[in-house]
């Protein structure tokens, strides 16, 4: 049991999916309904905590991004945000072309209907949130921006401490229970006879998403190479150690030393690399944005959800901001995005669960894309700064660097 608890989240999720599929066809309905009941309670808790999560993560993130490093922090953050948004738009465009043809005949709408084969919960407990998701977002933006101009150490510390509370809830409650939640989802899908339709569809989706991450890295380095006047293919070659390390660790933070060394080898000055690489490990999640956008739109097509282009664009723009605040725990990015999936795209708990499972299954690919793209941003900033070498630009990292996954 102790050894099982020490497994990383990806392994736990894969085990949960396999057990859910294996046992769903054999376990009696009574047992399936027990897990469905747990999933209902856990899903309601997520609905309760998500607005607090938004306030606790985004407010101090805006506060810290608005001070300390001045012009270069603002420029780097702006480039990172544009990169993440561009990644989301790429995923949207590709999804619009590919998913209707690949997934149009995949009818899994029964998964959203408890009366169509899925087991139901024994009981539910309502956990209404303190305020809605949009209220939380507006509150976080208003207060976060105000804090950047306000000399109020107590308020800064309060929101910083509240972020720690939220991170504890995520790392000690939500993430450990995610495998159980995912097990319950796949157990119920197998019980309802729908699981293979979903799995075969998502295998193709995963391959397409991997291809999109490769295409986006090429685009990033074409732009960076053009700005820095360097060979983009050689730049990518120099960053391959960081890509390979991130594939193995699934951790942007653990990969920072390799990413830093690779960026310097690529020709970025040490002063710029030492600032941009750790900062972008926190705020630049282009690979994660591609995955979340593409997977979300795949579910939109599979379940026949009616979503307008304006709503999808708003989702991508908000997702870029949410990724800046993603907590440094495995699965933190998709947990942060769950609020937007529910509030803007209208996802059900089952659909969010599918998103979580698929996202974590190729977590390392997104992380590798994130950190490799950090090198491209570092090269651009280095060029804009006039390649200052070791000259002091007054760059100071925000306190506490999170690990996006």
Residue, then its C-alpha position, 0 to 999 in steps of 0.5 A: x500500500x505504501x508503495x502504491x501511494x508513492x506512485x506518480x499521478x500518471x501511473x495512478x491514473x493509468x491504473x485507475x483507468x485500467x481497473x475501471x475498464x476491467x471491473x466495470x463489466x463484472x462488479x454489481x450495480x450496488x458497488x458501481x453506485x457507491x463510486x458514483x455517489x463518491x464522484x457526485x460528492x467530489x464533483x460538488x466539492x470541486x464546484x464549491x472550491x473552484x471559485x476560491x481556487x480562482x481567487x486564491x491563485x490568480x489574485x496573488x499571481x497578478x499582484x506579483x507579475x505587476x511589480x518587482x521586475x519592471x519593464x522586462x517582467x512585463x515584456x516577458x509575461x506579455x510574450x508568454x501570454x501571447x504565445x499561450x493564446x496563439x497555441x490555443x488558437x492553433x489548437x482551435x483551428x486544427x480541431x475545427x478541421x479535424x475533429x468533425x471528420x474524425x469524431x463526428x460519428x462517435x455518439x457518446x451523448x448517453x454519457x451525459x444522461x444518467x437515465x441512459x445506462x449509467x448508474x446513479x448515486x445513492x444520494x447527493x449533497x449540495x455544496x453551493x459555492x460562495x460566489x460564481x466563477x465569473x464573480x471570482x474571476x472579476x474579483x481576482x482581476x480587480x483586487x490583483x491589479x489594485x494590489x500592484x499599486x497599493x502599499x499594503x503589506x498585510x493585504x499582499x501577505x493575506x492573499x499570498x497565505x490564502x494561495x498556500x491554503x488553496x495549494x494545500x487543498x489541491x495537493x492534499x485533497x483534490x489531486x490524491x482523490x483524482x485517481x479514485x474519481x477517474x476510476x469511478x468515471x471509467x467504471x460507470x462508463x464500462x457499466x453503461x457499455x460506452x467506454x470503448x467508443x470513448x477510448x478509441x476516439x481519444x487515442x486518435x485525439x492524443x496522436x493529433x495533439x502530439x503532432x500539434x505540439x511539434x508544429x507549434x514548437x517549429x512555429x515558435x522557433x521560426x519566429x525566435x530564429x527570425x528575431x534573433x537571426x539564428x538557425x531555428x533548427x539549430x536552436x531546437x537541437x540545442x534545446x532537445x536535452x530540455x525536451x527529453x528531460x521534461x518528458x522524463x520528469x513531467x516537471x518544468x521546475x525539475x527541468x529548469x537547470x537543463x533548460x537554463x543550460x540549453x538556452x545558454x548553449x543556444x546563445x542566450x546570455x546567462x543574465x537573460x536566461x537566468x531570468x526568463x527560464x525560471x519565470x516562464x516555467x511558471x507563466x508560459x504553458x503553451x503546450x498545456x493550452x494546446x492540450x486543454x483546448x484540443x481535448x475540450x473541443x474534441x469533447x464538444x464534438x463527441x457530445x454534440x455540445x452547442x458552443x459558439x465561436x465567440x464562447x470558444x474565443x473567450x474560453x481561450x483568452x481566459x485559459x491563457x490567464x488561468x494557466x499563469x496561475x496554475x498551481x505547482x502540483x501534478x494535474x494543477x493546470x487541468x484542475x485550474x481549467x476545470x472552472x472554465x470548462x464548466x462555466x464557459x463550455x458547459x461541461x458536466x462532471x463526467x466530461x471534466x473527468x474525461x478531460x482530466x484523465x486524458x490530459x494527465x495521460x500525456x502530461x509529459x508531452x505538454x510539459x516538454x513543449x512548455x519548457x522547450x518553448x521557454x528557450x524561444x522566448x529567452x532568445x527573443x528577450x535576449x535580442x530585445x535587450x541587446x544581448x547584455x551579457x552579465x549586465x544588471x538589468x534589475x531583474x528580480x523573479x517573483x517570490x516562489x516559483x510554481x511547477x506547471x504541469 
